Amino acid sequence: MDNIVTYQNIFREVFSLKEPVTFESLEYQTTEDWDSVGHMELITQLENAFKISMDMDDVIDFGSYLVGIQILEKYGIDIA
């Protein structure tokens, strides 16, 4: 499975998103269910799927779908 598909599927699953989804507009606390609990579930799912462990600064900075792509790139995960 492509990394972009995995990334988007994790967002779909964690936040129970229904089609159509405008992923680029997803942001912390403006997306339904993306609260502090949803955030930690998202991070856990991403770390498990991509076999990484994010630094706490990256967990805190992971505030949107687009920022998440940049953060994952720091760990060698090519999402684009």
N, C-alpha and C positions, 0 to 999 in steps of 0.2 A: 504494500500500500504506500502511496506517495506520502511524504511528510505533510503536505498541505491538506490532504484528505484526512489524515490522522488528526492533525491540529483542529480542523473544522469539526470533525466528528466528536472530539472531546468537548468542544464548546457546545455542540448540539446536545450531547448527553448530559453534561453537568447542569446546563441551564434550561433543559427541556425545550429547546428552540424548535419551532415549527417552520416549515418552508413557506414562502421564500425567506431567506435570511440575508440581511445585509451585514456581513461580518465586520466590515470596516467601521461600522457605527457602534459596535459593542464596546462599552466602557464600564468600569467598576462603579457600582452604585447607581448607574443610570439604566442598566440592563436588569430586567426582572430576575431575581434569585442571585444576582452577583453582589452579594453582601459579604461580610467577613467569612462566614461559614462556606459559602459558595466559592469564595476566592481560594480558600485552603483546599477545597475539593479539586478545583481546577489545577492548582499547582501540583497536588499529589498525582493526579491523573497524567499530567504532562511529564512529570519526573519519571513515572513508571513507564509510560509509553516510549519515551526517548532515552531512557536509562541514564538520566543525569541527576544531579543534586544541585539545586539552585542556591546561590548565596542569599542570605536574608535581605540584602539590599535589592537584589533582583526580584525577590518575592514581593517586596514592598513597592517597587517601581512598576511592577506588572499591572498597569492600570487600564489597559485597553488591548483589544485584539491586535492592533498594529504595533504597539509597543512590545507586546509579547513576541512578535516575530523578530524584532531587533534583539531582544534579550536571548531568545533561543539561538540566534546566530552566533552570539558570544560563546555558546557551548558547542559550536560546530554543527548545529542542526540547520540545514538549508530548507526553509519553508517555501520560498518563492518558486 
